[in-house]
Amino acid sequence: MTHVAEIVTFTLANGTTPEEFVKLSQTSEAFVRSAPGFAHRQLSQGEDGRWTDYVVWTDMKAAQDAAAQFPKQDFAAGMMAAIDPESVQMRHENVLWNMTA
């Protein structure tokens, strides 16, 4: 089975601290965990200040369905207000190889 990675990169809006954004992201946990096809998620911040929200889904339909439902959730407006909208890049990629510890 080929999994699909949803990769969203962005910078935070002026005035949003990393700690605030992590807390905002955690408000989406129940939705993401309960979405059909969810496999894995991680959030990281690079030294350049760009963030990456990396979510693995079991298939493209699951990834696209979750992406369509995400903005309709109660927590979404707060998360999106904390992100610079001009910086957002989102893509879906087939996972071709996976290695875990």
C-alpha positions as CSV (number, residue, x, y, z in Angstrom):
1,M,0.0,0.0,0.0
2,T,1.3,3.4,-0.9
3,H,0.9,6.1,1.7
4,V,0.5,9.8,0.9
5,A,2.4,12.6,2.6
6,E,0.7,15.9,3.0
7,I,3.4,18.5,3.4
8,V,2.5,22.1,4.4
9,T,5.2,24.7,4.8
10,F,4.6,28.2,6.1
11,T,5.8,31.0,8.3
12,L,4.0,32.4,11.3
13,A,2.1,35.7,11.2
14,N,3.7,38.6,12.9
15,G,3.1,38.5,16.7
16,T,2.6,34.7,16.9
17,T,5.2,32.9,19.0
18,P,6.3,29.3,18.3
19,E,4.8,28.3,21.7
20,E,1.4,29.8,20.8
21,F,1.4,28.0,17.5
22,V,2.3,24.6,18.9
23,K,-0.7,25.0,21.3
24,L,-3.0,26.0,18.5
25,S,-1.8,23.0,16.4
26,Q,-2.6,20.7,19.3
27,T,-6.2,21.8,19.2
28,S,-6.5,20.0,15.8
29,E,-5.3,16.7,17.3
30,A,-8.7,15.1,17.9
31,F,-9.8,15.9,14.3
32,V,-6.7,14.6,12.7
33,R,-6.5,11.5,14.8
34,S,-10.1,10.6,14.0
35,A,-9.9,11.3,10.3
36,P,-10.2,8.1,8.2
37,G,-6.8,7.1,6.9
38,F,-4.6,9.1,9.4
39,A,-1.2,7.4,10.0
40,H,1.3,9.9,11.4
41,R,1.9,13.6,11.9
42,Q,4.8,15.8,13.0
43,L,5.3,19.6,13.2
44,S,8.8,21.1,12.9
45,Q,10.4,24.5,12.6
46,G,13.6,25.2,10.7
47,E,16.4,27.5,11.6
48,D,15.1,29.9,8.9
49,G,11.8,30.2,10.7
50,R,9.8,28.1,8.2
51,W,7.5,25.5,9.6
52,T,6.5,22.1,8.2
53,D,3.4,20.2,9.1
54,Y,3.9,16.7,7.8
55,V,1.0,14.3,7.8
56,V,1.0,10.8,6.5
57,W,-2.3,9.3,5.2
58,T,-3.1,5.8,4.0
59,D,-4.1,7.0,0.5
60,M,-4.7,10.1,-1.6
61,K,-8.5,10.1,-1.0
62,A,-8.0,10.2,2.8
63,A,-5.5,13.1,2.4
64,Q,-7.8,15.1,0.2
65,D,-10.9,14.4,2.3
66,A,-9.1,15.6,5.4
67,A,-7.8,18.7,3.7
68,A,-11.3,19.6,2.5
69,Q,-12.8,19.1,6.0
70,F,-10.0,20.9,7.9
71,P,-11.0,24.5,7.2
72,K,-14.6,23.7,8.4
73,Q,-13.4,22.8,11.9
74,D,-13.8,25.1,14.9
75,F,-10.0,25.3,15.5
76,A,-9.1,26.2,11.9
77,A,-9.8,29.9,12.0
78,G,-7.4,30.4,15.0
79,M,-4.7,28.3,13.4
80,M,-5.0,30.1,10.1
81,A,-4.9,33.5,11.7
82,A,-1.5,32.5,13.2
83,I,0.0,31.7,9.8
84,D,1.2,34.2,7.2
85,P,-1.2,33.3,4.3
86,E,1.3,34.4,1.6
87,S,3.8,31.8,2.9
88,V,1.6,28.7,2.7
89,Q,2.6,25.9,0.3
90,M,0.8,22.6,0.4
91,R,1.4,19.5,-1.6
92,H,0.6,15.8,-1.5
93,E,3.2,13.2,-2.4
94,N,3.3,9.4,-2.7
95,V,5.5,7.9,0.0
96,L,7.9,5.7,-1.9
97,W,10.0,4.5,1.0
98,N,9.8,4.6,4.7
99,M,12.3,3.9,7.5
100,T,11.6,3.9,11.2
101,A,13.7,3.2,14.2
